[in-house]
Amino acid sequence: MDTFQETLFYDSECLMCSRFLRLLNKNSTIPQLKILSTHGDEYKEYCRQHHILEDTVVYVVSDQYFIKSKAIFNLLNKYSTLAPISRIIEFLFPTKMADSMYDVIARLRKKYFMKRKCETGSN
C-alpha cells in the first residue's frame, strides 16, 4: 500500500463519514494516513485478501487492521482532541457492544446521511 504508514477506507458517499474525517483533520494534517473510498477496487481487494465483510470502515496500520468501532476508536485516540473521551467510551463498552452500536449507526447513516460526492479536505 504505497509509502503511507496507515490507510483508512471509508464511505466517501456518506456525509457523516466526511464530517468524521474533517474532525480528524481539524487539528492535524495526518500526513501518514492514506484515505481511500470503500467504493474503490483497492478496498474490495483488501477485504477479499483479509476476509473482511465489505461495507465497513477499515483502518490499516502496518500489518494490522481494525474494523467498525475499533477503527473509529483507534483513529480518535490517535488523531483527535477527543481522545480522552474516546478512551473512556472504549473502556465502558466492550467491543461486541460497541460494534453493535456501530452497526445501528451505519444503518441509520445510510438512510439520513448519504450524498453523491465527498470532499474530505485531505489526500
N, C-alpha and C positions, 0 to 999 in steps of 0.2 A: 504494500500500500504506500507507494511513493516514499518521500523522505519525512513525512509527517510522523510525529510520535504517537498521535492519537487520531481516531476517526469517530465522527458522530454521524450516524444515519438517522434522519428524522423525516417526518412527513412534511414536505415542502408545500403542500396544498392546504395546510391547517393554520389558521390564524393564531390559535392558542400556542401551537408549536413555535411559530415565528416569534411570538411575544416572549416565549421562554428563552429563545436564542438571544433576543435583544437584551433580556435581563442579564444573561451571562456576559454578553459583550459590553454591557454598560460600564463596567469598571476594569475591563481587561480586553485586550485585542485577541487573546488566545491564539498566538501565532503558531503554536504547535498542533492545533486542532484542525483537522481536515473535515469540513462539513459537507455531507452529501445527502441527496434525497433518497427516501425509501422507494421511490418510483424508478430508480435507475438500475441498470444492469449490474453494476458493481455490488449493490446491496443484495440483489437477488442471488448473485453468485456467492457472496459471503454467507448468506443464510443457508444456502444449499450445502456449502462445504462444512458448515459448523452445525448443521441440523437444527437451525433456529426457525421457528414458525414465522413467516413473513407478517408484516403489518404491525410491527412494534419498533420502538426506539432501540437502537443498538449503539453502545458506546464501547469502542475498542481501544485498549491501552496495551501496547506491546503484544504479547501473546494471549492476553486475557480479554474477555468481553463481558459486558454487563447488559442486561435487558430490563425492560419495564422499570419498576421502581428503583432497582439497584442502579440502573443507568442514570436516572434522574438524581438520586441522592449523591452518587459519585460526582456528577457534574456540578451540582450545587455546592457540595463540600469543597471542591477544588477551585471553582471559579467565581463563586458568588459571595457577596457580603451577607447573604442569608445562611451561610454555612452553619453558624451556631444553632439556628432554628431547625435547619435540615437535620443536623446530627441528633437533636432531641427527638424529632418526629421519627427518624430512622430507628432510634433506640426504643421508642414506645411501641412501634408497630412491627411485629415480626414480618419477614419478607413475604410470606404467603398472604397475610392480611393486606400489606401494602400493595402487593401485585393485584389483589382483588380490587382494591380501590383504584389502581391504575387502569384496570380493565373497564370499570364503570365509567371513569373519566374519559377513556379512549372512545367508548361507545357514544357518550354524550357529545364529545367534541366533533365527532363525525356528523352529528345532527345539527349542531349550532355554530361550529367554528370553521367550517370548510370554505375554501376560496379557490380561485383559479390559479393564481401565481403567488409566489412568496418573495419577499425582499428581506434578507437576513442582515444585510449590512456587513457581512463578513464573507471571506473566501468565496 
